[in-house]
């Protein structure tokens, strides 16, 4: 056993994951990583949807290095720091209309917590509504608004004042062939949750524009427009959790742009700095003005090196047109995966937006979740040198979320490997 794997066993807490993949990642570039024996793997999971501009992007590295030589940390909320100002200005330029003021944190959950606090301060209201199947982080507050028992178990009881509405999941709904009807009915159900399950004292509704950990659930086109009408009727803010969907991943800079509505608060992390730890929430000036001295801060939030990396990352995304490329590559990959689906009944649905793609595996026509099969496919892909994720509320969705710079040849390699992995796990055992 390698020294690193042994030290993990002895000294690193990993009891919360079923299995750490039995490889030691040593270096990375573009859409590839290499293990300590020099074997290359095609990374179709991007460190959980993070390195949108590719691993070790030279432009991001150069910006971070230059900043590191000048200043690493002095607390970006006690003093003015140039890359923080520049990045906040850049985010105001690329975020949905009207969202111009940003708070920077370190990770997704921290930013979600800050957005929740700000929504309460601004509205003077206290409750939240979230979606079934959602995931918003691992802190107690973010688990309280997470709609998935798989993530919440052993952590309760959770915060009071949180209600959940059904997520628009056409494939497992009463309207599998009519996604717009599913969208309408789910928005109607949100209205009913507000009327019947809450005190009416609701600060915000929070949703991922595409539910990532929930199994790459892509809400129907009409869903967020219908939802916004309901929220406006009740005077409730809309927080878009774009931690996983932001920065080009779904074929637009932010996934909510697909739906033609504007959130009141946009939360981002993961893809913001191509691997450097950084998160943000961005809102309108009048909402940001609800903060008073003492209400909020983060020692490391808005780290200058991470902010410099984020600026270079966003410039790269723009110059290389990566959102458009993600949209085109995603179409290409999904079309190939749907070809495989025709030959393989284990594939229940191929769905996604841009390069956020889920393949839901089912055992039968009752859609019994094929969760052990999904794990077996992931493990078989690892053996073939391709990294993918597994997720979904039933644990049966194989997730393809590669760096947006992935080439057609690399997509072909991943899809071919996926077909081979499926064939390997569905082959009858030799007699
Ligand atoms: N929100 C969403 C949609 C996520 O997918 C995640 C992480 O997977 C989070 C929040 C939490 O982010 P972090 O792990 O950086 O705290």
Boltz pocket constraint, residues with backbone or C-beta under 6 A from the ligand:
constraints:
  - pocket:
      binder: B
      contacts: [[A, 48], [A, 106], [A, 107], [A, 108], [A, 109], [A, 110], [A, 112], [A, 135], [A, 136], [A, 137], [A, 138], [A, 208], [A, 212], [A, 213], [A, 241], [A, 242], [A, 243], [A, 244], [A, 269], [A, 270]]
      max_distance: 6.0
